[in-house]
Amino acid sequence: MSKKILLGCLVSILFLFSFVTVNAESQVCVVYFTGIGCPHCTKSDPVVLETLPKEYGDKFVVIEYEIYQQRDNVPIFQSYDSVYKTGLGIPLVIFGKNDYIVGDTPIIQNIRNKIDDYLTKGGNPCPMIDGSSTPFSDINTGDLPGSPNILTGDGQNPITGEVVEPMNLNWVMIGGIMAVIVVIIILLKIGVRVKVKVD
């Protein structure tokens, strides 16, 4: 009987671990081009830079490039256009190759559905300037070109501008699983000792 309980607990733990591991890795990363003083950007900026990061937390990452005041970001914008063929209009959200939204109204109306769709598919890596895609967790934000602003839910230090990496849930789960296994083993040994003493 105790072996069946142990086996049932281990199967449950492994199932829980695989579920949390998939969810921990589900993250949508976008590159967002905007401009201070751009009338269309003033409509989409609050959604992309404030509302969505708060709603999705660390499941949504925005690499923002402001191109009107931060002139060193203009060549970055042009490079993304040459690789992703987006056109030179802002506001612009890039999810990946052939997957972008241009304009305030299309962004406001469609971005949530795209984020939700990507989250159900396991996430979306960050579209890089060379056309490749990289998970946000693998990016050294200091190596990004130009002067990006990184938004990860509430994960940004407003004073230094540094991004505080979200806690790695995989290691938390491994620690929790190890603790549960130890407790189960101890309980089974106590149960075996009691069983031996009773018999």
C-alpha positions in Angstrom: 0.0 0.0 0.0 2.8 2.5 0.9 4.6 1.8 -2.3 1.4 2.7 -4.3 1.1 6.0 -2.3 4.7 6.8 -2.9 4.4 6.1 -6.6 1.2 8.2 -6.8 2.9 11.1 -5.1 5.9 10.9 -7.4 3.7 10.8 -10.5 1.7 13.8 -9.2 4.9 15.7 -8.5 6.4 15.0 -12.0 3.1 16.1 -13.6 3.1 19.3 -11.5 6.7 20.0 -12.4 6.2 19.6 -16.1 3.1 21.9 -16.0 4.9 24.7 -14.1 8.0 24.4 -16.3 6.0 25.0 -19.4 4.2 28.0 -17.9 7.5 29.4 -16.5 8.9 29.5 -20.0 5.9 31.1 -21.6 6.9 34.6 -22.3 6.1 37.0 -25.1 8.8 39.4 -26.2 8.3 42.3 -28.6 10.3 45.2 -30.0 8.3 48.4 -29.9 9.3 51.6 -31.8 7.7 54.8 -30.7 8.5 58.6 -30.7 7.9 61.3 -28.1 5.6 63.8 -29.8 4.2 61.3 -32.3 0.4 61.7 -32.1 -0.4 58.1 -32.9 2.2 56.9 -30.4 0.5 58.9 -27.6 -2.5 56.6 -28.1 -0.6 53.2 -28.2 2.1 54.0 -25.7 -0.1 53.8 -22.6 -1.4 50.4 -23.8 2.0 48.9 -24.8 4.2 50.5 -22.1 1.9 50.6 -19.1 -1.3 48.6 -19.3 -0.1 45.4 -20.9 3.1 45.0 -18.8 0.9 45.4 -15.6 -1.7 42.9 -16.9 0.8 40.3 -18.1 3.6 40.8 -15.6 6.8 38.9 -16.4 4.9 37.0 -19.2 5.3 40.1 -21.5 8.5 41.8 -22.3 8.8 45.1 -24.3 12.1 46.2 -25.8 11.2 49.8 -26.5 13.1 52.1 -28.8 12.1 55.8 -28.8 13.4 57.4 -32.0 12.5 61.1 -31.9 14.5 62.1 -28.8 16.9 59.2 -28.8 18.5 59.8 -32.2 20.9 56.9 -31.8 17.9 54.6 -32.1 17.1 55.7 -35.6 19.7 53.4 -37.3 18.3 50.6 -35.1 14.8 51.4 -36.5 16.1 51.4 -40.1 18.0 48.1 -39.5 14.9 46.4 -38.2 13.0 47.7 -41.2 15.6 46.3 -43.6 15.5 42.9 -41.9 11.8 42.6 -41.0 10.3 44.6 -43.9 8.0 46.6 -41.6 8.1 50.0 -43.3 9.2 53.1 -41.5 6.0 53.9 -39.7 5.5 54.2 -36.0 4.2 53.1 -33.6 5.4 49.6 -34.5 5.3 46.4 -32.6 7.5 43.6 -33.9 6.8 40.0 -32.8 9.0 38.4 -35.4 9.5 37.9 -39.2 6.3 38.7 -41.1 4.6 39.3 -37.7 4.3 42.9 -36.7 1.6 45.6 -36.1 1.9 49.2 -37.4 -0.3 52.0 -36.3 -2.1 53.0 -33.1 -5.5 51.6 -33.9 -4.3 48.2 -35.2 -2.0 47.9 -32.2 -4.7 48.7 -29.6 -7.2 46.4 -31.3 -4.9 43.4 -31.9 -2.0 43.2 -29.5 -3.8 41.4 -26.7 -5.1 38.7 -29.0 -1.6 38.2 -30.4 0.0 38.0 -26.9 -2.7 35.5 -25.7 -2.2 33.4 -28.8 1.6 33.3 -28.3 1.2 32.4 -24.6 -1.0 29.5 -25.5 1.7 28.3 -28.0 4.5 28.5 -25.4 5.7 32.1 -25.9 7.5 34.2 -28.4 11.3 34.9 -28.2 12.6 38.5 -28.7 13.0 39.5 -32.4 16.7 40.6 -32.7 18.1 43.2 -35.1 19.8 40.5 -37.3 16.5 38.6 -37.9 17.1 35.9 -35.3 15.0 35.3 -32.2 16.3 34.9 -28.7 14.4 34.1 -25.4 14.5 37.2 -23.2 16.2 35.2 -20.4 19.2 34.5 -22.7 19.7 38.2 -23.6 22.3 40.4 -21.9 20.3 43.6 -22.1 23.6 45.6 -22.0 24.4 44.1 -25.4 21.3 45.4 -27.1 22.0 48.0 -29.7 21.1 51.7 -29.3 19.3 52.9 -26.2 16.4 50.6 -25.5 14.1 50.7 -22.5 13.2 47.3 -21.2 9.8 46.7 -19.6 9.1 43.4 -17.9 5.9 44.0 -15.9 7.0 45.4 -12.5 10.5 44.1 -13.0 12.2 47.4 -13.9 14.1 49.4 -11.4 12.7 52.9 -12.0 15.9 54.6 -10.5 18.7 52.7 -12.3 16.7 51.5 -15.3 18.1 48.0 -14.7 15.9 45.0 -15.3 15.4 42.8 -12.3 15.2 39.3 -13.8 12.1 37.3 -12.7 12.7 34.5 -10.3 13.5 31.3 -12.1 10.5 29.1 -11.3 12.2 26.0 -12.5 14.7 26.1 -9.6 11.9 26.9 -7.1 10.0 23.9 -8.4 13.0 21.6 -8.1 13.6 22.7 -4.5 9.9 22.2 -3.7 9.9 18.7 -5.3 13.0 17.7 -3.4 11.5 18.8 -0.1 8.3 16.9 -0.8 10.2 13.7 -1.8 12.2 13.9 1.4 9.0 14.3 3.5 7.4 11.4 1.7 10.4 9.2 2.3 10.5 10.1 6.0 6.8 9.4 6.4 7.1 6.1 4.6 10.0 5.1 6.9 8.1 6.1 10.0 5.1 4.2 8.6 7.2 1.1 8.0 8.7 1.3 11.5 5.2 1.7 13.0 4.0 -1.2 10.9 6.9 -3.3 12.0 6.3 -2.5 15.7 2.5 -3.2 15.4 3.1 -6.6 13.8 
